[in-house]
Amino acid sequence: MSHKLNIEKIKSDKSSNDIIADIFYYCVTAERVDLEDLERFKWHGIYAQDEEQSFFALKVPLNLGELNLVQLKAILNILNEFNIDEISFKEGQKLEFRNLKLFSLPKIFNLLKEVELSSFFESGHSIKKVITCPVNGLDSTQLFDVEDIANKLNDTFVGNKNFFNLPNSLQFAISGYREGCDAGFLPDVSFNATKNLKDKIVFEVKILNTCIGNITSSQIIPTARAIANIYKDFGQRENIKFSDFKSFLDEIELVNFYNILSSMLDFKIQDSCFINTNIEPKKPRMGINASLIEGFSYIGLKSKDAKLSKNDLEKLVFNLERYGASKIKITHKSNIIILDAPTKNSQDLASNLKDIGLIL
């Protein structure tokens, strides 16, 4: 449907905030959603599953990919109350509910909000939630814990009306590893921790797959803001097929992009890249691994079907509580990492999750 619509007109006629009121209007009146508003619904994670609009899917992006026990129980309550069979894990560290009736969305929004989850600003021509590595802060081989910076990036951009109307979506990633995160795709912009010649931790700035220099941790937010503004002001909007960030870079050329970026910053991007050429390969996170937190392990489990039924989710919650764990992370490849399993219970916990399709 979207290829027949004028996306720029759709964005200019209503903002992401405007469409929130329209969503509630349609839910209450049960009117058929017109095609332009249906496209806008996607900005907040709502997708029609069929042309008749009989059922809708709801995608919920997760902050840093994490879910705690309170949130897992809220999701289980939603599955039970609205007779939903399962929850799916999607690329980009998102959850998806399917087979929803439109009128059920307001209550689901409220139930999610109570546990600090939201589908708002899930999609659209804006800045997505930042990508981080699956076991950030738990792995002894990591150079830098990037959680605080990642949260600042999300606070700066997600839901910021100044960045609703980009030519297309924009994805930042930040990693405490020199090699970056194994996201399964190439982020538009990456900030990867490394050490300079003075053995100080800095962050390489990678535009797609090319390093343009390094900056300090305090310079990441202003650099990201400048990059977003350049894309907003100069990105191609006439043809949706060529509006993505990669197409923009192909058209403007990296050297010109770098010059514009440098002119917008009040600090210099240091031009040394590949300081350490012995780049470690991206590390697998599966299995039981010792955590930096004494007495705890993180457990990487392959998700057989990238989804859990109601019964499976109930078993997951039960076993997490039983063995003293409280947080999980959905990885970029739709697997699950239990972040805080007591080491003494890790093997038993992992063994008891095999029958719900979560395998070491």
Secondary structure, DSSP 4 states (H G I P E B T S, - for coil): -GGGS-HHHHHHHS-HHHHHHHHHHHHHH-PPPPHHHHHHHGGGTEEESSTT---EEEEEE-GGGEEEHHHHHHHHHHHHHTT--EEEEETTTEEEEEEE-GGGHHHHHHHHHHTT---TTSSSSSBPPPB--TTTTT-TT-S---HHHHHHHHHHHTT-GGGS--SS-B-EEEESSTT----SS--SEEEEEEE-TTS-EEEEEEETTEEEEEE-GGGHHHHHHHHHHHHHHHS--S-GGG-SHHHHHHHH-HHHHHHHHHHH-SSPPB----SS--PPPPPP--EEEE-SSTTEEEEEEEESSSEEEHHHHHHHHHHHHHTT--EEEE-TTS-EEEEEEEGGGHHHHHHTTGGGTEE-
